[in-house]
Amino acid sequence: MTMRRRDFLAGGSGVIATWPRPAASQAHKRNPKIAVLWHAASAEEEHPYYGELLRGFRELGYGEGSLTFEHRFPDEKPALFTSMAAELVSLNPDVLVAVGGAAPYAKRATATIPTVFMYVPDPVGSKLVESIRRPGWNATGLTNFSVELSAKRLEYLKEISPSLSRVAVLINPTVKISELYVDQSKAAGSMLGLTTQAFEVRSPGELVATFDAIVKAGMQAIVVNAESLFYQIRDAIAQLALQRRLLTCVWVREVLEAGCLVSYGADQLSIARRVAVYVDRILKGERPADMPVEQPARFQLLLNL
């Protein structure tokens, strides 16, 4: 199958006649197609997770050209999430991968194509799966377990600044998981002697006005939980927090490095690589309905010196 053109011509028609039939049919076998619905506007904006996802496949032995990838970047826009999810489904991929806030759109787009999600804080509450142990439908994946960590983020802010009393919780109200962030933070805040208040950001253009409102309300710190939009605007969040002298706790190293004070959460680079393991298992015949959702076993507490 890898012979050079001149060797093929020298062999003449006899070579064609004596090719084993299985080898000939294998030559025309389609490479598995993996469709990926991201959330930002480009592969560059998805750095470093875009590269880590592809690295995961290479580490499993998938060489160049052994898989066909179709990537779509909806730029956090609901209409594009919907249309791009439908477009990817129309391509009939072997597996659909949905990143963060893209997962609900992928679920609405197909109930049959095997789907692997990542960075979904509460897959049960988001109705992506029936349960963590037995997803039950066409989707499974990896969670970053963020909702349950909201209380710990408040706790670490209180340890860093014992006089802290008022903390803003940054949320995107268009994402259902935000309700859980608010409830978790309120419950944890009452135990820590903190008053928490939710402040909404639906798009990048609302961020400055929201920070102005946070300062006006007398907030001393901000908790930023896992949310695709906030990852996209992480540099602006860090800059505004520094300008207004607000302590900021986020969910992952990559947001901390933009200039925030402390982060506590899962290693999302390793999660991106682990997605390839789930895709590989599906390609080998496993059903998402029977594959438990993977939860992180280790968490990173990082302080920006």
N, C-alpha and C positions, 0 to 999 in steps of 0.2 A: 504493500500500500504506500510505501515511501520511496519507491524506486524513482530514479531520475528519468526525465522525459526521453533522453536518447536511448537508455536501456530498454524502455518500454517499446520504442519504435523498432529497436533491433530484434526484439523477441517476436514481433509480428502478431498475427491473429492467434497463434498457438498459445501465447501467454494469456490472452483473454479467455480462451476456451478452457484452460486448466486452472484458472483461479478458483479456489474453494468458494462455494456459494455463501457460507456464513461470513467469510471475510468481506465479500462484496456487499452483502446486506449491511454489515457493521459500518461500512464506509459511509452509508447514507443515513445512519441513525442520527437523529437530531440531538444536539447537546441540550441538557436540561436548561430551561429558561427560568431565571430568578428575577422577579419584578420587585423593585424597592420603592416604596412611597416615603420620602423624607418629609421634613417640615419646613426647612429653610429655603432660600432662593437658589442655592448652588452647592456644588460639591465643596467649594472653598468655605462657604459658611457652615458646612457640616463638619469641617475639620475640628478635631482629629478623628471623629467617629467614622467618617466615610472610609478613610484609609484603614482603620482598625477592622472594620467589617470585612473588607476585601482581604486583609491579612489573615483573618480567621480561616477563610477558604484555602489560602495558600498553605497554611500550616496543616491542613487536612490532606494535602496532596493534590488539590485541584490546580492544575497548571494552566498556563496561558491558553485560552481558547477552549478549555474543557467545559466551561459554563458560559451561557449567554446572559448578560445582565441588561435590564431595562430600568433606568433610574428616572424618577420624576421629582421635581422640587417645587412645591406649591407656595412657598414664600409666606407661610402662615395665613393664607387667605382661604376662608371657608369654601368659596366657590371653586377655587382651584383644587383644593383637597377633593371635593366631590367629583369634578370632571376628570382629574388625573387618576383617581382611584378607578373610575369607570373605564378610562382608557387602558390602564394596566390590566384590568380584568378581561377586557376585550382581546388582549393579546394571548389569552389562555396560558399563563405561565404555569410551570410545575409547582412553584411555591411563590407566595406573595409575602414580602417582608414589610412591616409597617413600623415606623419609628415614632415613638412618643405620641404626640397629639394626632398623628395620622391614623392610629389604630381604629378609632371608632368609624372613620370614613371607610376604611378597608372592610370592616365588618358589614357596614350597610351596603357595600358594593357587591359582596359575594357571600353566599352561605355554603359554597361547595369547594372553592379553591383552597387548598391547605395554606394557612396563614401563620406566620411567626411574627409576634410583636416584641418590641423591646422598649425599655424605659417607660413602662406603664405602671404608675404607682399603685393602682388598685384595680386589677383586672376583673375581679368579681363585682365590685361596685360599679365598674364601667360596663358591666354586662357583656364582656368579651368572652368570659368562660363561666361555666356553672360552678366550678370550684377549683381551688388551686391543685388539689390532688388529681382530679379527673375533670379536665376542661369540658368534655362532653360534646363540643361542636367542632367547627372546622379550624379553630384557632388555638394556639398555645404560644408560649414564649418565655420571656424573662422580665421580671419586675425589678425596679430599683427600690421598692419597699419604702417609698418616701413618706407616705402619710403617717405611718407609725413613728417616724423620726422627727416629726414636727416638735414634739415635746422636748426631745433631747437638744434640739437647736436652741430653744428658749433657755434650757438649763445651762448650756455652755455660755450663752451671752450673759446670764446672771452671774456665773462664776467669774467671768472676765471683768464685769462691772457690777459689784455687789449693790451699788446704789441705784441700779437700773429699776425703773418702775413702769415705763410706758413703751410698748413695742408695737410697731406697725407690722402687719402681715400683708405682703404684696400678693395679690391674686389676679388671675384672669377670669372674670365672671362668665366668659363664654365656654369655659371648660368645667364640666360637672364636678370634677374632683376637687375644685376649689372650695366647695361647701364643706368637705371633710377637713381640709386644711384649717378652715376657720373654726370649726367645732373642736378639733384636736388642740389648736392653739389656745382657745378660750379655756378649755378644761385644764390644760397644763399651766396656763398663766395664773389661774386662781390658786393653784397649789404652790406656785413659786412667788406669790405676792406681786404678780405683774398684771397690768391692764393691757389687753391686746385689742387692736382695732384693725379691721380689714380695709385696705385701700386698693381700688381697682385700676387695672391697666388692660385695655382691650387691644391696643395697637402701639407701635413705637411712638407715634405722635402724641400719645397721652402721657408719656412718662414724666416730662418736666412738670406739667401741671399737677400730677399726682405727688411728686416729691415736694412741691410747694405746699400742697395740702397736708402732707405728713409733718412738715416743719411747723405749719400754722397750728396743727393740733397738739403740738408739744411732745411729739414722739422722740425718743432718744435712740432708738435702734430699729432695724428692719430685719425681718426674717423673709428670705426668698426661697420658697419650696420649688421642687422640680416641676418645670413647665417649659414647653418648647419655645414659647415666645420669649421667656426670660433668658433662655440660653442665647437666643439670637441677639438680644439687646444687652448682653452682659457687660460690655464695655461702658455703655451709657449708664447702666445702674451703678457700677463701681465709681464712675467719675462723679455722678450726682451725689452719691453717698459721701464721698470724700469732701466735696465742696461744701456740703451741709453738715459735716462732722457727725455723721450718723454711723454707729456700729452696725455692721452688716454680717449676717450669717446666711450662708448659701448651702447648696446641697452637693457640690462636686468640685474637685480640684480645678477643672477647666474654667469655672466661673470665679473661683477664688483668685486665680492668677490674673484676672482682669483688674484686680485691685480691691477686692473685698477682704474683710478681716478674718473670718473663720468659716470653715466648711465642715459639714459632717454628713457622710452618706456613703453609698456604695462606689466601688471602682467601676466607672462606666466604660472605660476603655476595655476592660476584660469582658464586660457584658457584651459589647459590640462584637468582640471576637467569638464569644460563645454562641452567638446567633448562628454561625456557620455550622456548629455541631447539630443544632436543631434542624436546620435545613437538610443537612446530610442524612440525618436519621429518617426524615420524611422521604427523601429521594430513594432511600433504601427500603421503603415500604411501611414505615410506622405511620400510625394515624394520629393527627394532632389531638383528637378527642381522648386518646389514652396516654398522652405525654404530659406529666405534671408540669405546671408552671414552675420555673426555677427562681428561687429567691436567693439573694446574696447572703452568704454566711459570715462575711467580714465587712467591717465598715471603717472608713478612714476619718479621723479627726485631724484637721490640718489648720495651722495658725500661720497667717501671713505676717512675717516679721517686719 
